[in-house]
Amino acid sequence: MPSSRRSSTLNVWFALGIVYVVWGSTYLAIAIAVQTLPPLLYAGLRFLIAGVLLSAWLAFRGVDLRISRRELAGAAVVGILLLSVANGLVVLAERTVPSGLAALIVASIPLWIVIYRMIAGERVGRDLLAGVLLGLVGVAILVVPGGLNGTIDPVGTLMLFGATLSWALGTFLSPRLETPRNALVSTAYQMVAGGVALLVVGLGQGELAHLDPGTFSVRSLIAFAYLVVFGSLVAFSAYTWLLQNASVSLVSTYAFVNPVVAVVLGTLVLAEPMTATIVIGAAIIVVAVAFIIFRQNAARRADRMAPIAEAAD
């Protein structure tokens, strides 16, 4: 193998490893951060700081940050759905729900995107529908027994479902809205919009009035810094680079690797329970999500090849 090709392959796997580990570990970092930090204010600052830093880095590289009003509106809508609503609910939920369980519920996002496609009138194959039903069975195995015996907080669980629906809606709408063409520019605006919205809600909830920096633990502050630098900047930069240098099918594997990383880290670091129910439910969700992603990627490849085949006839 030529050295340049070997180097490129190593770069791809290094970037993929960053996405796997960092995004998988954000659930652990969130759980540690909310132990002593005001949840919505810290989350808002996380995305606002990350958005400003990303904008400064792009400007330093000479990237044009000017966008149209329609692009600004589109980026704001996506940012609010993904970061303000979805991430905000995850942050609130992780005060009472284990980080690994939160990651597994959020991992069902691809299932809900398929459902949104069906609601929008798109044709969805029976295979994808079967994958959705399988994934929902996995989610039920995770939450129903714990909800019945009181070991899982029902309010926190409902927040996670709300987060999942909002994240799926934002993902579904994103390609249908006019947003900045440069992915990193779009991300910067989404982070700023999402961060500002979270700060406004946090202030409205009175978090500032009850703010006591003396209660902030070093662990929580380190977790906050980790989320800003690695969770928001490093990992997303790696993800954007991967979209330009690796196959979509390979990049999309993060969707079912991240929850596994989150469960393992939650068990090792926070001593979260690893029950048979969690293992079975997690396995079913991971299989269902992997199936849906690979089937969708295969369908995209078939659509791209169809015009080529017609031209060859």
Protein Blocks (a to p, Z undefined) as FASTA:
>chain_A
ZZklmmmmmmmmmmmmmmmmmmmmmmmmmmmmmmmpcfklmmmmmmmmmmmmmmmmmmmn
opafbdcfklmmmmmmmmmmmmmmmmmmmmmmmmmgcfklmmmmmmmmmmmmmmmmmmno
pacdfklmmmmmmmmmmmmmmmmmmmmnopacfklmmmmmmmmmmmmmmmmmmmmpccdf
blklmmmmmmmmmmmmmmmmmmmnommmmgcfklpcfklmmmmmmmmmmmmmmmmmmmmm
mmmmccfklmmmmmmmmmmmmmmmmmmmnopacdfklmmmmmmmmmmmmmmmmmmmmmmm
mmmmmmmmmmmZZ
